[in-house]
Amino acid sequence: MNREQLYEEVWSNPLTKLSLKYNLATYKLKKLCDTLLVPLPKVGHWSKIAFGKKVDVPPLPAYNRCRLEPRDSTFLNKKTAPILPTKITVKKKFTYGIKVKKNLTKPHPITVKTRDGLKRCKTDEYGMKKPWGGGFDLRVSKVNERRALLIIDTLCKWFEKNNIKIHLPFERSNTTEVVIDNQRIRIKIEEKSKLTGKTLTERWSGYEYYTREYTPTEQLALVIDNYCWGCSIRKVWRDGKTSKIEEKLDEFVAALFQHAEYEKARELRLEAERIEREKQQRLKKYHDACTKLEQEMLNDLVQQSKNATYSRELYKYIDEVKQKAKLEYKNAEYPEGLINWISWAENHARELDPLSKGLPTYRKATEIIDIEDMDKY
């Protein structure tokens, strides 16, 4: 079959019939037509033909570098061997063997505190209860209260048995934390409410005020309440149509370990970034200190050069004064004031002369300043 014949086939018969004829799936025929630039009928094309309506058939665009090779049709052969399913590698599930007991026996202290808090609290407008005075982070209806306590007790005992700390960090708060590898992960159990009705209670200045009625959904959810930046690890497990969260405790605990591992890696990464940032700041400070010292040495050099020039000018002037004094005083008996002036001027010229203290030396700023002593700067 060539390209022109394929074009005539797709515009003469629907693709569903052609797929049976040529033993090809419909999507493969579409893909083949797209590859060979063969236009296909649009949606509703065959319905229009069935009702006798006129339809436009686009021309076949030019494309010469292709041929379609037929193959033996075995699609309708009933004696063909059955197609066996390929082996699928199933991802191994985490199994910790966590099972919720039917009765609450020897409850964990957190369970006891939560139970006592639920007894002291009242149901709110959403039909929910929260432990009053501290306890597990829980929001549940009266119907699921016992069920939630059994799950809490199971988790607390499993964590305690495996040397994993679960605690209430604040005395009269419901915040619950699990500490894994020094990572604090907050967990909670919650139940949603749904809006079941609303009643108009008041109209005032064009506004309408309604009283809303809520009913518990009676579906519990286990939640990892940590904010996880850029993390794709699952955080919520809910009751489904065929399974309850009691059957998902293994997955929940496995996700806690994954969150702890992620947070640990993130903590190490942030610590490494902090050390690198401090290192760069220290290097910048060191570079700035060296640059400042080099500039100070350069300014000192310029000032020494100026002082040397002033010193030479002073010596020259002092010599001129001495020459004139010799002409005026033949016996070199100078007045006391002149002698004092000459001594004072020579001392001042000597102080200005940088070479009077010896030849200059130079050391690089990086040799003078030690990077370990940057805290002094």
C-alpha positions in Angstrom: 0.0 0.0 0.0 1.3 3.4 -0.9 0.5 6.8 0.6 -2.2 7.6 -1.9 -4.0 4.3 -1.2 -3.8 5.0 2.6 -5.4 8.5 1.9 -8.3 6.9 0.0 -8.8 4.3 2.7 -9.1 6.7 5.6 -11.5 8.9 3.7 -13.6 5.9 2.6 -13.9 4.0 5.8 -13.8 4.9 9.6 -10.5 4.1 11.4 -12.3 1.5 13.6 -13.0 -0.6 10.5 -9.5 -0.1 9.1 -7.9 -1.1 12.3 -9.6 -4.5 12.1 -8.7 -4.8 8.4 -5.0 -4.1 8.8 -4.5 -5.5 12.3 -3.4 -2.1 13.7 -4.7 -0.2 16.7 -6.6 3.0 15.9 -4.1 5.2 17.6 -1.3 3.6 15.6 -3.2 4.4 12.4 -3.6 8.0 13.5 0.1 8.2 14.3 1.0 6.7 11.0 -1.2 9.2 9.1 0.4 12.1 11.1 3.8 10.8 10.2 3.0 10.5 6.5 1.1 13.8 6.4 -2.2 12.2 5.5 -5.2 14.3 6.6 -7.8 12.6 8.7 -11.6 13.2 8.9 -12.7 15.5 11.7 -15.2 14.6 14.4 -18.8 14.2 13.0 -17.6 13.5 9.4 -19.2 10.1 9.1 -22.4 11.3 10.8 -22.8 14.0 8.2 -22.3 11.5 5.4 -25.0 9.2 7.1 -27.5 12.1 6.9 -26.6 12.9 3.3 -24.8 16.2 4.0 -22.0 17.5 1.9 -18.5 17.3 3.3 -15.2 18.8 2.2 -12.3 16.4 1.6 -8.9 18.2 1.8 -6.3 17.3 -0.8 -3.3 15.1 -0.1 -0.2 17.2 0.5 3.0 16.4 -1.3 5.3 13.9 0.5 7.2 11.3 -1.5 9.6 9.6 1.0 7.5 6.9 2.5 5.9 3.5 1.8 3.6 1.4 4.0 4.5 -2.3 4.2 1.5 -4.7 4.9 1.8 -7.6 7.3 0.0 -10.9 7.8 -3.4 -10.4 9.6 -3.7 -12.5 12.7 -6.1 -10.2 14.5 -9.2 -12.3 13.6 -7.6 -15.7 13.8 -9.2 -17.5 16.8 -6.5 -20.2 16.9 -3.7 -17.8 17.8 -1.9 -18.4 21.0 -3.2 -16.4 24.0 -1.2 -13.3 24.9 0.4 -13.8 28.3 0.7 -10.7 30.5 4.3 -9.3 30.9 5.8 -9.5 34.3 5.4 -6.3 36.2 7.8 -5.3 38.9 5.8 -4.2 41.9 7.4 -1.7 44.2 8.0 -3.3 47.6 5.7 -1.9 50.3 6.9 -1.0 53.8 5.6 -3.6 56.2 6.0 -2.9 59.9 3.2 -5.1 61.1 1.3 -2.3 62.8 -2.2 -3.4 63.7 -4.9 -1.7 65.6 -6.4 -3.7 68.5 -10.1 -3.9 69.0 -10.0 -2.8 72.7 -8.1 -0.1 74.5 -6.0 -2.0 77.1 -3.3 -0.4 79.2 -3.4 2.8 77.2 -0.4 5.0 76.6 -0.1 8.2 78.7 -0.8 10.3 75.6 -3.9 8.3 74.9 -5.1 8.7 78.5 -4.5 12.5 78.3 -6.3 12.7 75.0 -9.3 10.6 76.3 -9.6 12.8 79.4 -9.4 15.9 77.3 -12.2 14.6 75.0 -14.4 14.0 78.0 -14.0 17.5 79.3 -14.7 19.2 75.9 -18.0 20.0 74.1 -18.9 19.4 70.5 -18.5 22.6 68.4 -20.7 24.0 65.7 -19.1 21.6 63.1 -19.9 18.5 65.2 -16.3 18.0 66.2 -14.4 17.6 69.5 -10.8 18.5 70.4 -9.0 17.4 73.6 -9.3 20.2 76.1 -6.2 20.9 78.2 -3.8 19.1 76.0 -3.4 15.8 74.3 -2.9 14.3 70.8 -3.6 16.7 68.0 -7.1 15.4 67.2 -10.3 16.7 65.6 -13.0 14.1 65.6 -16.7 13.6 65.9 -18.3 11.6 68.7 -18.9 8.6 66.3 -15.2 8.2 65.6 -13.9 9.1 69.0 -13.2 5.5 70.2 -11.7 4.6 66.8 -9.3 7.6 66.9 -8.2 6.7 70.4 -7.3 3.1 69.3 -5.2 4.5 66.4 -3.4 6.9 68.7 -2.7 4.2 71.2 -1.4 1.9 68.5 1.0 4.5 67.1 2.2 5.7 70.5 3.0 2.2 71.6 4.7 1.3 68.4 6.9 4.4 68.5 7.8 3.7 72.1 8.6 0.0 71.4 11.0 1.1 68.6 12.7 3.8 70.7 11.2 6.6 68.7 10.2 9.6 70.8 6.6 10.8 70.5 5.6 13.6 72.8 3.5 16.8 73.4 6.1 19.6 73.3 3.8 22.1 75.0 1.9 21.5 78.3 -1.6 22.6 77.4 -1.4 22.3 73.7 -2.5 19.6 71.3 0.7 19.7 69.2 2.1 16.2 68.7 5.6 15.6 67.6 7.5 12.5 66.5 11.3 12.8 66.8 13.2 10.7 64.2 17.0 11.3 63.8 16.6 14.6 65.7 14.0 15.8 63.2 10.7 16.9 64.7 7.7 15.9 62.6 4.2 17.0 63.6 1.3 14.6 63.1 -2.4 14.8 63.7 -5.7 13.0 63.1 -8.6 15.0 61.7 -12.1 14.6 60.4 -13.7 16.9 58.0 -17.2 18.4 58.2 -19.5 19.0 55.3 -22.1 21.7 54.8 -25.6 20.2 54.9 -27.8 23.3 54.8 -28.1 26.9 55.5 -31.0 29.1 56.7 -31.6 32.8 56.0 -31.7 34.5 59.5 -31.5 38.2 58.7 -31.6 40.8 56.0 -30.0 44.2 56.6 -29.0 47.0 54.2 -29.0 44.6 51.2 -27.0 41.9 53.0 -28.2 38.5 53.8 -27.1 36.5 56.9 -27.3 32.7 57.0 -27.1 30.1 59.7 -25.1 27.2 58.3 -25.4 23.6 59.4 -22.5 21.2 59.3 -22.4 17.4 59.6 -19.3 15.2 60.2 -18.2 13.1 57.3 -17.2 10.3 59.6 -14.0 9.8 57.6 -10.7 10.1 59.4 -7.5 11.3 58.0 -3.9 10.8 59.2 -1.8 13.9 58.5 1.9 14.8 58.5 1.6 18.5 59.5 5.1 19.6 58.7 5.7 22.2 56.0 8.0 20.5 53.4 9.5 22.9 50.9 9.8 21.2 47.5 8.9 17.8 48.9 6.7 15.4 47.0 6.3 12.8 49.8 2.8 12.0 50.7 1.3 13.7 53.7 -2.3 12.7 54.0 -4.0 9.3 54.3 -7.8 9.2 54.3 -10.6 6.7 54.8 -11.6 5.3 51.4 -14.5 3.3 50.1 -12.7 0.0 50.4 -10.1 0.7 53.1 -9.7 2.6 56.4 -6.6 4.4 57.7 -6.1 1.6 60.2 -4.8 -0.4 57.2 -2.5 2.4 56.1 -0.4 2.8 59.3 2.6 1.1 57.7 2.6 3.6 54.8 2.1 6.5 57.3 5.1 5.4 59.4 7.2 4.8 56.3 6.4 8.4 55.2 7.5 9.7 58.6 10.9 8.1 58.0 11.1 9.6 54.5 10.2 13.0 55.9 12.8 12.7 58.6 15.4 11.7 56.0 14.4 14.6 53.7 14.5 17.1 56.5 17.9 15.7 57.7 19.3 16.1 54.1 17.8 19.6 53.9 19.3 20.5 57.3 22.8 19.3 56.2 22.5 21.1 52.9 21.5 24.3 54.7 24.4 23.9 57.1 26.8 23.4 54.3 25.4 26.5 52.5 25.8 28.4 55.8 29.5 27.3 56.2 30.2 28.2 52.5 28.5 31.5 52.9 30.5 32.3 56.0 33.7 31.2 54.2 32.9 33.5 51.3 32.2 36.4 53.7 35.4 35.7 55.5 37.4 35.7 52.2 35.7 38.9 51.2 36.6 40.5 54.5 40.2 39.3 54.2 40.4 40.6 50.6 39.0 44.0 51.7 41.5 44.2 54.6 44.4 43.3 52.4 43.3 45.9 49.8 42.9 48.5 52.6 46.4 47.7 53.9 48.0 48.0 50.5 46.3 51.3 50.0 47.6 52.5 53.3 51.1 51.4 52.4 50.8 53.2 49.1 49.6 56.4 50.8 52.5 56.1 53.2 54.9 55.8 50.2 53.6 58.9 48.6 53.8 60.8 51.9 57.4 59.6 52.4 58.3 60.8 48.9 56.8 64.3 49.8 58.7 64.3 53.1 61.9 63.5 51.4 61.4 66.4 49.0 60.6 68.7 51.9 63.7 67.4 53.8 66.0 68.2 50.8 64.5 71.6 50.4 65.1 72.3 54.1 68.7 71.1 54.0 69.3 73.3 51.0 67.8 76.3 52.8 69.8 75.5 56.0 73.0 75.4 53.9 72.2 78.8 52.3 71.7 80.2 55.8 75.0 78.8 57.0 76.8 80.3 53.9 75.4 83.7 54.6 76.3 83.4 58.3 79.9 82.6 57.4 80.0 85.8 55.3 78.6 88.0 58.1 80.5 86.4 61.0 84.2 85.9 60.0 85.2 84.2 63.2 82.1 81.8 63.2 80.9 83.4 66.4 77.2 83.0 65.6 74.6 84.5 67.9 72.9 82.1 70.2 69.6 82.6 68.5 71.1 81.6 65.1 72.7 78.6 66.5 69.5 77.4 68.1 67.6 78.0 64.8 70.1 75.9 62.8 69.9 73.1 65.3 66.1 73.2 65.3 65.9 73.3 61.5 68.3 70.4 61.1 66.4 68.2 63.6 63.1 68.9 61.7 64.7 68.1 58.3 66.1 65.0 59.8 62.7 63.9 61.1 61.1 64.5 57.7 63.8 62.5 55.9 62.5 58.9 55.6 66.0 57.6 54.9 67.3 58.8 58.2 65.7 55.8 59.8 67.2 53.3 57.4 66.4 51.9 54.0 62.7 51.0 53.4 61.4 47.4 53.2 58.2 45.9 51.7 56.0 42.9 52.5 52.7 42.0 50.8 49.5 42.6 52.7 48.7 38.8 52.4 52.0 38.1 54.3 51.2 40.6 57.0 47.5 39.7 57.6 46.6 36.1 58.5 43.2 35.0 57.4 42.7 33.2 60.8 43.0 36.6 62.6 40.2 38.2 60.6 38.0 38.5 63.8 40.3 41.3 64.9 39.5 43.4 61.8 
